Amino acid sequence: MTGEPLRLVVLGLSLSSSWGNGHATTFRALLKAFAARGHDVTFLERDVPWYAAHRDLPDPDFCRLVLYSDLAELQAHRAAIQEADAVIVGSYVPDGIAVGNRALAWARGARAFYDIDTPVTLAALEAGTCAYLGRAQIRDYDLYLSFTGGPTLERLERAYGSPAARALYCSVDPQAYPALEREPVYDLSYLGTYSSDRQPTLERLLIEPARRAPDLRFAVAGPQYPVEIDWPANVIRIDHLPPDAHPEFYASSRYTLNVTRADMIAAGWSPSVRLFEAASIGTPLLSDRWDGLDAILAPDREILCPDSPEAVLAILRDQPDAERRAIGAASRAAVLARHSAAHRAAELETFLREAAARRGAGATAPERDLEVL
């Protein structure tokens, strides 16, 4: 850490429940590492029924978790937001535009938006359907922290008026995802919530290979898959795995699959948290292709990118075990060298301090009269 400890308030989708979302695991790794740098963190989470029924971290030991029931109750936390050195509003927060207006109006410190869904957000903004971020708010946030890097950052600044757009990729806590060796249970696995735009890739790179190779073993873990999906008999379905079960799941797989949403593929430079988690365990990854992947993991050496069921089956049947292990070890080394939660927390600290300095120097866009209901 450089400088005095920061008081950070985060208004995010969820920290307490990882059910059906990757935000919780992303926030947990990042904020745990940020607190370890000596900073004080408060997380304000909207109390909603679907997360209340699936809370797997109700009392984190690295920050204060505060649940609020509605916008009116958020008023009780106005002082904390005002007094914070930095305030972050996350994507997909319920009533996110109104929450953001309050944070922008109340905060005296650096004000940031953390978009863990950037390409989806921008597509929704263009369509006029984004419920958690207003286009004009992008100019008012001192800092736009983006799940997506590459050309999207310039687009955020030039087309949307962000004073500063910075890539803040997901990351992994190596202590929570240590290197593990287990007797393989699955030849190929996939962990992820159902998404209609990911399903064709899952069909091509896992379900169809399973149909063609009934002697091999496959697994798909994650909630919300439609009941009408015709799963082959050799595909094990697991409805939900809490984060503490992820390492064992990955370690029990000879290979695991990374599938990227269509908007993320189009934008590129959008590595998922699952990619980092699996690599940290040392499980070799198969992935779809997108621009910027080679900036995260080197194709053929640290990650494999088969394009067809035939290519997947060639890997599963023909690749020597020594090569498989070498790919897993190489991906783990790459992720630990550049994408641990500690690396990401240091980046976050730098970005927040730079935003605070710009704000203090009056370099941000002029404040508008924000509507606070």
BABASE-920502 format. One record per residue (C-alpha): residue number from 1; residue in three letters; z, x, y. Coordinates in pm, 1 decimal, padded with zeros to 6 digits. Layout:
N
FIGU   num   residu          z          x          y
FIGU   NUM      ALA          Z          X          Y
...
***
This chain:
373
FIGU   num   residu          z          x          y
FIGU     1      MET    00000.0    00000.0    00000.0
FIGU     2      THR   -00076.0    00110.1    00353.6
FIGU     3      GLY    00122.7   -00038.1    00640.3
FIGU     4      GLU    00399.9   -00295.7    00641.3
FIGU     5      PRO    00432.0   -00552.2    00359.6
FIGU     6      LEU    00229.7   -00868.0    00418.3
FIGU     7      ARG    00349.3   -01226.2    00396.6
FIGU     8      LEU    00067.4   -01414.1    00224.6
FIGU     9      VAL    00033.3   -01788.9    00177.4
FIGU    10      VAL   -00234.9   -01913.6   -00062.5
FIGU    11      LEU   -00348.9   -02274.2   -00085.7
FIGU    12      GLY   -00536.0   -02275.1   -00415.7
FIGU    13      LEU   -00664.8   -02508.9   -00682.5
FIGU    14      SER   -00406.2   -02415.0   -00943.9
FIGU    15      LEU   -00170.4   -02136.7   -01039.3
FIGU    16      SER    00051.8   -02338.6   -01271.1
FIGU    17      SER   -00216.1   -02462.9   -01512.4
FIGU    18      SER   -00515.6   -02288.6   -01665.8
FIGU    19      TRP   -00638.2   -02611.1   -01824.9
FIGU    20      GLY   -01009.5   -02658.0   -01762.8
FIGU    21      ASN   -01038.0   -02397.5   -01487.0
FIGU    22      GLY   -01070.2   -02023.4   -01443.5
FIGU    23      HIS   -00901.3   -02025.2   -01104.7
FIGU    24      ALA   -00552.0   -02000.6   -01248.3
FIGU    25      THR   -00613.8   -01683.8   -01447.0
FIGU    26      THR   -00798.2   -01529.2   -01151.9
FIGU    27      PHE   -00514.1   -01606.3   -00910.9
FIGU    28      ARG   -00246.9   -01496.5   -01158.1
FIGU    29      ALA   -00392.6   -01150.5   -01211.5
FIGU    30      LEU   -00473.8   -01097.6   -00844.3
FIGU    31      LEU   -00146.7   -01221.4   -00695.6
FIGU    32      LYS    00071.4   -01048.6   -00954.4
FIGU    33      ALA   -00094.5   -00718.2   -00864.9
FIGU    34      PHE   -00078.4   -00799.1   -00492.3
FIGU    35      ALA    00296.5   -00866.2   -00518.2
FIGU    36      ALA    00337.0   -00541.7   -00711.3
FIGU    37      ARG    00208.2   -00363.2   -00400.7
FIGU    38      GLY    00518.5   -00485.6   -00217.0
FIGU    39      HIS    00381.3   -00801.3   -00055.7
FIGU    40      ASP    00545.2   -01145.1   -00035.9
FIGU    41      VAL    00336.8   -01430.8   -00180.2
FIGU    42      THR    00371.3   -01809.1   -00162.8
FIGU    43      PHE    00125.5   -02031.4   -00351.9
FIGU    44      LEU    00087.1   -02393.5   -00239.8
FIGU    45      GLU   -00064.2   -02612.4   -00511.9
FIGU    46      ARG   -00156.2   -02978.8   -00496.4
FIGU    47      ASP    00045.6   -03163.6   -00761.4
FIGU    48      VAL   -00217.4   -03352.5   -00963.8
FIGU    49      PRO   -00174.8   -03532.2   -01299.4
FIGU    50      TRP   -00433.3   -03337.6   -01499.9
FIGU    51      TYR   -00261.9   -03006.2   -01427.6
FIGU    52      ALA    00091.5   -03147.2   -01442.1
FIGU    53      ALA    00025.6   -03241.8   -01804.7
FIGU    54      HIS   -00090.3   -02888.9   -01895.6
FIGU    55      ARG    00126.9   -02642.9   -01704.7
FIGU    56      ASP    00150.2   -02304.2   -01878.4
FIGU    57      LEU    00303.3   -02110.0   -01584.7
FIGU    58      PRO    00544.3   -02344.5   -01407.7
FIGU    59      ASP    00767.3   -02066.9   -01272.5
FIGU    60      PRO    00581.5   -01739.7   -01199.4
FIGU    61      ASP    00797.4   -01433.6   -01142.1
FIGU    62      PHE    00560.7   -01268.0   -00892.0
FIGU    63      CYS    00543.6   -01536.4   -00623.5
FIGU    64      ARG    00688.0   -01864.4   -00501.9
FIGU    65      LEU    00498.4   -02160.0   -00646.2
FIGU    66      VAL    00532.7   -02475.4   -00435.5
FIGU    67      LEU    00383.3   -02810.3   -00535.9
FIGU    68      TYR    00294.5   -03066.8   -00269.8
FIGU    69      SER    00190.5   -03423.7   -00340.3
FIGU    70      ASP   -00047.6   -03498.7   -00052.3
FIGU    71      LEU   -00162.6   -03394.9    00293.9
FIGU    72      ALA    00141.7   -03552.5    00455.6
FIGU    73      GLU    00374.7   -03338.5    00243.4
FIGU    74      LEU    00176.0   -03026.6    00333.6
FIGU    75      GLN    00321.3   -03069.4    00683.2
FIGU    76      ALA    00656.2   -02952.1    00544.0
FIGU    77      HIS    00500.8   -02608.0    00488.0
FIGU    78      ARG    00354.0   -02570.8    00834.8
FIGU    79      ALA    00611.9   -02310.0    00936.9
FIGU    80      ALA    00535.8   -02091.8    00634.2
FIGU    81      ILE    00165.5   -02104.9    00717.3
FIGU    82      GLN    00230.2   -02028.8    01083.6
FIGU    83      GLU    00455.6   -01732.0    01010.1
FIGU    84      ALA    00236.6   -01573.7    00740.8
FIGU    85      ASP    00049.1   -01252.0    00811.0
FIGU    86      ALA   -00242.7   -01397.8    00617.9
FIGU    87      VAL   -00339.3   -01738.1    00479.9
FIGU    88      ILE   -00599.7   -01794.1    00208.1
FIGU    89      VAL   -00753.8   -02132.5    00125.8
FIGU    90      GLY   -00933.3   -02146.4   -00208.9
FIGU    91      SER   -01238.9   -02333.1   -00331.3
FIGU    92      TYR   -01207.7   -02669.1   -00507.4
FIGU    93      VAL   -00871.5   -02746.1   -00345.1
FIGU    94      PRO   -00826.4   -03127.4   -00333.0
FIGU    95      ASP   -00895.5   -03253.2    00020.2
FIGU    96      GLY   -00999.1   -02894.7    00086.2
FIGU    97      ILE   -01171.7   -02960.4    00418.4
FIGU    98      ALA   -00860.5   -03127.9    00559.6
FIGU    99      VAL   -00637.0   -02859.5    00405.6
FIGU   100      GLY   -00858.8   -02592.9    00559.2
FIGU   101      ASN   -00844.3   -02757.2    00900.9
FIGU   102      ARG   -00466.7   -02749.7    00887.0
FIGU   103      ALA   -00458.6   -02385.7    00778.9
FIGU   104      LEU   -00706.7   -02288.5    01050.4
FIGU   105      ALA   -00510.6   -02474.6    01317.1
FIGU   106      TRP   -00163.4   -02363.8    01210.9
FIGU   107      ALA   -00209.7   -02002.3    01098.3
FIGU   108      ARG   -00137.7   -01725.6    01345.6
FIGU   109      GLY   -00229.9   -01447.4    01105.7
FIGU   110      ALA   -00560.0   -01369.4    00934.6
FIGU   111      ARG   -00730.6   -01679.5    00793.4
FIGU   112      ALA   -00946.0   -01642.2    00483.2
FIGU   113      PHE   -01141.4   -01863.4    00247.4
FIGU   114      TYR   -01154.0   -01742.8   -00115.6
FIGU   115      ASP   -01454.7   -01886.8   -00291.7
FIGU   116      ILE   -01434.3   -01847.1   -00668.7
FIGU   117      ASP   -01746.4   -02066.1   -00693.0
FIGU   118      THR   -01969.7   -01930.4   -00414.6
FIGU   119      PRO   -02319.5   -02025.7   -00541.8
FIGU   120      VAL   -02196.9   -02374.0   -00635.3
FIGU   121      THR   -02034.6   -02407.1   -00293.2
FIGU   122      LEU   -02348.4   -02306.2   -00104.4
FIGU   123      ALA   -02564.9   -02541.4   -00310.4
FIGU   124      ALA   -02323.7   -02825.3   -00232.9
FIGU   125      LEU   -02318.8   -02737.0    00137.5
FIGU   126      GLU   -02698.5   -02749.2    00148.5
FIGU   127      ALA   -02691.3   -03087.4   -00025.4
FIGU   128      GLY   -02416.2   -03215.5    00203.9
FIGU   129      THR   -02186.6   -03286.9   -00089.5
FIGU   130      CYS   -01921.8   -03012.9   -00067.4
FIGU   131      ALA   -01578.5   -03178.5   -00064.4
FIGU   132      TYR   -01363.3   -02868.8   -00011.0
FIGU   133      LEU   -01540.5   -02666.6    00259.8
FIGU   134      GLY   -01716.3   -02774.7    00577.8
FIGU   135      ARG   -02015.2   -02572.3    00688.0
FIGU   136      ALA   -01870.4   -02525.0    01037.0
FIGU   137      GLN   -01541.6   -02397.1    00890.4
FIGU   138      ILE   -01714.4   -02083.0    00765.8
FIGU   139      ARG   -01737.4   -01960.0    01126.3
FIGU   140      ASP   -01368.6   -02026.8    01182.5
FIGU   141      TYR   -01230.8   -01839.3    00885.2
FIGU   142      ASP   -01180.9   -01476.2    00984.4
FIGU   143      LEU   -01281.9   -01369.0    00634.8
FIGU   144      TYR   -01491.3   -01518.0    00354.7
FIGU   145      LEU   -01383.3   -01371.3    00021.5
FIGU   146      SER   -01660.0   -01434.8   -00228.1
FIGU   147      PHE   -01667.9   -01443.2   -00608.0
FIGU   148      THR   -02033.1   -01345.1   -00563.2
FIGU   149      GLY   -02152.1   -01019.1   -00412.3
FIGU   150      GLY   -02500.7   -00887.9   -00345.6
FIGU   151      PRO   -02740.1   -01065.1   -00106.2
FIGU   152      THR   -02513.1   -01372.1   -00086.5
FIGU   153      LEU   -02276.9   -01182.6    00143.8
FIGU   154      GLU   -02549.5   -01126.1    00403.3
FIGU   155      ARG   -02650.9   -01491.0    00369.6
FIGU   156      LEU   -02294.6   -01601.9    00443.8
FIGU   157      GLU   -02288.1   -01396.6    00761.5
FIGU   158      ARG   -02640.6   -01456.0    00891.4
FIGU   159      ALA   -02709.7   -01814.5    00786.5
FIGU   160      TYR   -02357.8   -01957.2    00793.3
FIGU   161      GLY   -02195.4   -01750.7    01066.1
FIGU   162      SER   -01910.0   -01592.3    00872.0
FIGU   163      PRO   -01748.6   -01317.0    01082.3
FIGU   164      ALA   -01695.9   -01112.3    00764.9
FIGU   165      ALA   -01807.7   -01190.7    00408.4
FIGU   166      ARG   -01669.2   -00961.0    00140.7
FIGU   167      ALA   -01704.0   -00958.8   -00237.9
FIGU   168      LEU   -01375.9   -01015.5   -00417.1
FIGU   169      TYR   -01473.6   -01035.1   -00781.4
FIGU   170      CYS   -01246.7   -01167.7   -01050.3
FIGU   171      SER   -01041.0   -00909.9   -01237.2
FIGU   172      VAL   -00813.0   -00859.4   -01534.8
FIGU   173      ASP   -00448.9   -00765.7   -01583.9
FIGU   174      PRO   -00466.6   -00487.8   -01847.5
FIGU   175      GLN   -00106.2   -00553.7   -01948.9
FIGU   176      ALA   -00191.7   -00913.1   -02034.1
FIGU   177      TYR   -00519.4   -00809.5   -02201.5
FIGU   178      PRO   -00444.3   -00483.9   -02385.8
FIGU   179      ALA   -00673.7   -00314.7   -02634.7
FIGU   180      LEU   -00627.9   -00490.5   -02967.3
FIGU   181      GLU   -00769.6   -00436.3   -03312.4
FIGU   182      ARG   -00762.8   -00726.6   -03554.8
FIGU   183      GLU   -00941.6   -00810.4   -03874.9
FIGU   184      PRO   -01240.4   -01015.0   -03753.0
FIGU   185      VAL   -01218.7   -01388.5   -03809.4
FIGU   186      TYR   -01537.4   -01473.0   -03618.1
FIGU   187      ASP   -01871.1   -01295.4   -03596.3
FIGU   188      LEU   -01936.2   -01444.4   -03252.0
FIGU   189      SER   -01710.5   -01647.5   -03023.8
FIGU   190      TYR   -01727.0   -01816.0   -02685.4
FIGU   191      LEU   -01443.3   -01917.1   -02452.6
FIGU   192      GLY   -01515.8   -02153.8   -02165.5
FIGU   193      THR   -01484.0   -02508.2   -02037.3
FIGU   194      TYR   -01786.6   -02729.7   -02100.1
FIGU   195      SER   -02051.7   -02719.2   -01829.0
FIGU   196      SER   -02384.6   -02897.8   -01859.8
FIGU   197      ASP   -02575.1   -02608.1   -01703.6
FIGU   198      ARG   -02416.5   -02353.6   -01938.6
FIGU   199      GLN   -02477.8   -02562.1   -02249.4
FIGU   200      PRO   -02847.0   -02467.6   -02299.9
FIGU   201      THR   -02752.5   -02099.9   -02309.6
FIGU   202      LEU   -02464.8   -02169.2   -02546.3
FIGU   203      GLU   -02710.1   -02363.6   -02761.9
FIGU   204      ARG   -02961.9   -02078.5   -02764.5
FIGU   205      LEU   -02726.1   -01785.8   -02812.1
FIGU   206      LEU   -02453.4   -01931.0   -03034.8
FIGU   207      ILE   -02517.6   -02278.0   -03177.4
FIGU   208      GLU   -02872.5   -02212.9   -03295.5
FIGU   209      PRO   -02779.5   -01874.8   -03448.5
FIGU   210      ALA   -02497.3   -02054.8   -03629.7
FIGU   211      ARG   -02742.7   -02309.9   -03769.5
FIGU   212      ARG   -02967.1   -02032.4   -03897.4
FIGU   213      ALA   -02685.5   -01824.1   -04045.7
FIGU   214      PRO   -02442.8   -02049.4   -04234.6
FIGU   215      ASP   -02286.0   -01740.3   -04390.1
FIGU   216      LEU   -02162.8   -01617.4   -04050.1
FIGU   217      ARG   -01858.5   -01746.7   -03860.8
FIGU   218      PHE   -01856.6   -01873.9   -03502.7
FIGU   219      ALA   -01601.0   -02025.7   -03264.2
FIGU   220      VAL   -01615.8   -02214.0   -02933.9
FIGU   221      ALA   -01288.9   -02260.4   -02742.9
FIGU   222      GLY   -01248.8   -02474.9   -02433.5
FIGU   223      PRO   -01199.4   -02835.8   -02323.8
FIGU   224      GLN   -01425.1   -03121.4   -02212.4
FIGU   225      TYR   -01710.1   -03079.3   -02461.6
FIGU   226      PRO   -01886.1   -03413.2   -02527.4
FIGU   227      VAL   -01815.1   -03569.5   -02864.2
FIGU   228      GLU   -02187.0   -03612.1   -02932.7
FIGU   229      ILE   -02253.1   -03237.2   -02960.7
FIGU   230      ASP   -02372.5   -03160.5   -03312.8
FIGU   231      TRP   -02167.1   -02855.7   -03408.0
FIGU   232      PRO   -02277.4   -02665.9   -03719.5
FIGU   233      ALA   -02016.5   -02656.0   -03995.3
FIGU   234      ASN   -01961.0   -02282.2   -03942.3
FIGU   235      VAL   -01862.1   -02326.3   -03574.9
FIGU   236      ILE   -01487.9   -02367.8   -03529.9
FIGU   237      ARG   -01396.5   -02580.8   -03226.5
FIGU   238      ILE   -01073.1   -02511.5   -03038.6
FIGU   239      ASP   -01005.0   -02761.0   -02758.7
FIGU   240      HIS   -00791.9   -02538.6   -02535.2
FIGU   241      LEU   -00648.1   -02189.3   -02548.9
FIGU   242      PRO   -00374.5   -02095.2   -02299.9
FIGU   243      PRO   -00417.0   -01751.8   -02141.0
FIGU   244      ASP   -00159.0   -01588.1   -02364.9
FIGU   245      ALA   -00375.6   -01680.5   -02664.7
FIGU   246      HIS   -00695.8   -01532.0   -02519.0
FIGU   247      PRO   -00632.7   -01169.7   -02627.7
FIGU   248      GLU   -00582.7   -01264.7   -02993.3
FIGU   249      PHE   -00892.8   -01486.1   -02982.3
FIGU   250      TYR   -01111.7   -01209.8   -02842.4
FIGU   251      ALA   -00965.4   -00947.5   -03074.3
FIGU   252      SER   -01042.6   -01170.8   -03373.1
FIGU   253      SER   -01413.4   -01173.0   -03279.6
FIGU   254      ARG   -01666.1   -00907.8   -03374.7
FIGU   255      TYR   -01855.6   -01005.7   -03059.4
FIGU   256      THR   -01793.8   -01259.0   -02783.8
FIGU   257      LEU   -02041.7   -01437.6   -02560.3
FIGU   258      ASN   -02051.2   -01453.2   -02180.6
FIGU   259      VAL   -02241.0   -01754.4   -02040.2
FIGU   260      THR   -02308.1   -01789.7   -01668.0
FIGU   261      ARG   -02364.2   -02109.4   -01469.6
FIGU   262      ALA   -02716.3   -02167.9   -01337.6
FIGU   263      ASP   -02621.2   -02133.9   -00970.3
FIGU   264      MET   -02446.9   -01803.2   -01046.5
FIGU   265      ILE   -02750.4   -01672.3   -01234.6
FIGU   266      ALA   -02974.8   -01763.4   -00939.8
FIGU   267      ALA   -02745.8   -01583.6   -00693.4
FIGU   268      GLY   -02667.6   -01288.1   -00920.8
FIGU   269      TRP   -02369.4   -01055.5   -00876.5
FIGU   270      SER   -02130.1   -01319.0   -01015.8
FIGU   271      PRO   -01923.9   -01172.9   -01302.5
FIGU   272      SER   -01685.8   -01421.1   -01463.8
FIGU   273      VAL   -01320.5   -01355.9   -01532.8
FIGU   274      ARG   -01389.3   -01402.6   -01905.1
FIGU   275      LEU   -01623.9   -01104.2   -01898.7
FIGU   276      PHE   -01348.3   -00878.0   -01766.9
FIGU   277      GLU   -01084.8   -01017.7   -02002.7
FIGU   278      ALA   -01292.0   -00968.0   -02316.5
FIGU   279      ALA   -01392.8   -00618.3   -02210.7
FIGU   280      SER   -01029.4   -00525.7   -02147.3
FIGU   281      ILE   -00945.8   -00622.8   -02505.1
FIGU   282      GLY   -01230.7   -00402.5   -02627.0
FIGU   283      THR   -01439.3   -00682.6   -02776.2
FIGU   284      PRO   -01815.1   -00616.6   -02737.3
FIGU   285      LEU   -01993.6   -00868.3   -02515.9
FIGU   286      LEU   -02322.4   -01050.7   -02548.6
FIGU   287      SER   -02439.5   -01200.0   -02220.0
FIGU   288      ASP   -02718.5   -01382.7   -02045.5
FIGU   289      ARG   -02904.5   -01177.7   -01784.5
FIGU   290      TRP   -02867.3   -01190.3   -01405.8
FIGU   291      ASP   -02920.8   -00960.9   -01109.2
FIGU   292      GLY   -02622.7   -00737.9   -01050.0
FIGU   293      LEU   -02492.4   -00738.7   -01407.3
FIGU   294      ASP   -02586.1   -00372.5   -01438.9
FIGU   295      ALA   -02356.6   -00296.6   -01142.2
FIGU   296      ILE   -02065.8   -00426.0   -01352.0
FIGU   297      LEU   -02153.8   -00315.4   -01706.3
FIGU   298      ALA   -02447.4   -00105.3   -01824.5
FIGU   299      PRO   -02685.1   -00303.9   -02051.1
FIGU   300      ASP   -02724.0   -00164.2   -02403.7
FIGU   301      ARG   -02435.0    00078.4   -02355.2
FIGU   302      GLU   -02149.0   -00142.4   -02227.6
FIGU   303      ILE   -02292.6   -00491.7   -02281.6
FIGU   304      LEU   -02575.4   -00647.8   -02484.9
FIGU   305      CYS   -02818.8   -00907.1   -02348.1
FIGU   306      PRO   -03006.1   -01083.9   -02627.7
FIGU   307      ASP   -03257.1   -01345.3   -02510.4
FIGU   308      SER   -03309.6   -01545.9   -02827.4
FIGU   309      PRO   -03137.0   -01666.8   -03146.1
FIGU   310      GLU   -03332.1   -01404.4   -03336.6
FIGU   311      ALA   -03201.4   -01126.4   -03112.8
FIGU   312      VAL   -02844.4   -01251.2   -03153.0
FIGU   313      LEU   -02873.2   -01257.2   -03531.3
FIGU   314      ALA   -03025.7   -00909.2   -03534.5
FIGU   315      ILE   -02716.6   -00780.5   -03353.7
FIGU   316      LEU   -02473.6   -00969.1   -03576.7
FIGU   317      ARG   -02641.7   -00861.9   -03900.4
FIGU   318      ASP   -02789.6   -00519.6   -03830.9
FIGU   319      GLN   -02586.5   -00332.5   -03571.0
FIGU   320      PRO   -02367.5   -00065.9   -03734.6
FIGU   321      ASP   -01996.2   -00120.0   -03693.2
FIGU   322      ALA   -01953.7    00219.5   -03527.6
FIGU   323      GLU   -02202.5    00119.6   -03256.1
FIGU   324      ARG   -02025.6   -00213.3   -03209.1
FIGU   325      ARG   -01692.4   -00039.8   -03155.2
FIGU   326      ALA   -01848.4    00213.3   -02916.5
FIGU   327      ILE   -01987.1   -00065.2   -02697.5
FIGU   328      GLY   -01646.3   -00233.0   -02688.0
FIGU   329      ALA   -01473.2    00092.2   -02594.3
FIGU   330      ALA   -01729.5    00167.1   -02323.6
FIGU   331      SER   -01697.6   -00177.4   -02165.4
FIGU   332      ARG   -01318.6   -00149.7   -02167.2
FIGU   333      ALA   -01330.9    00189.2   -01994.8
FIGU   334      ALA   -01570.1    00057.1   -01728.3
FIGU   335      VAL   -01358.9   -00248.6   -01651.6
FIGU   336      LEU   -01031.8   -00055.4   -01634.5
FIGU   337      ALA   -01193.1    00200.2   -01403.7
FIGU   338      ARG   -01321.6   -00052.5   -01149.2
FIGU   339      HIS   -01214.9   -00410.5   -01218.9
FIGU   340      SER   -00844.9   -00421.5   -01297.4
FIGU   341      ALA   -00620.7   -00655.8   -01100.1
FIGU   342      ALA   -00469.4   -00350.4   -00930.4
FIGU   343      HIS   -00811.7   -00249.3   -00798.3
FIGU   344      ARG   -00878.1   -00601.6   -00675.7
FIGU   345      ALA   -00537.1   -00634.2   -00507.0
FIGU   346      ALA   -00598.5   -00311.3   -00316.6
FIGU   347      GLU   -00934.5   -00447.0   -00200.7
FIGU   348      LEU   -00770.6   -00772.3   -00091.6
FIGU   349      GLU   -00508.5   -00585.9    00110.1
FIGU   350      THR   -00776.8   -00383.2    00285.6
FIGU   351      PHE   -00984.4   -00692.3    00366.4
FIGU   352      LEU   -00683.5   -00883.8    00502.8
FIGU   353      ARG   -00566.7   -00594.8    00720.5
FIGU   354      GLU   -00920.0   -00548.4    00856.6
FIGU   355      ALA   -00942.5   -00921.4    00932.1
FIGU   356      ALA   -00606.9   -00912.3    01108.3
FIGU   357      ALA   -00721.9   -00615.5    01317.9
FIGU   358      ARG   -01043.0   -00796.8    01416.2
FIGU   359      ARG   -00847.1   -01109.3    01499.6
FIGU   360      GLY   -00604.9   -00909.3    01711.7
FIGU   361      ALA   -00895.6   -00747.7    01894.2
FIGU   362      GLY   -01053.6   -01087.7    01957.8
FIGU   363      ALA   -01361.7   -01002.6    01752.3
FIGU   364      THR   -01369.6   -01328.7    01558.1
FIGU   365      ALA   -01570.4   -01631.9    01661.4
FIGU   366      PRO   -01410.6   -01850.2    01932.9
FIGU   367      GLU   -01175.8   -02112.0    01793.2
FIGU   368      ARG   -01296.9   -02470.8    01795.9
FIGU   369      ASP   -01087.0   -02780.0    01848.8
FIGU   370      LEU   -01012.1   -02844.4    01482.6
FIGU   371      GLU   -00944.4   -03197.5    01371.7
FIGU   372      VAL   -00607.0   -03220.0    01199.8
FIGU   373      LEU   -00537.4   -03564.6    01062.9
***
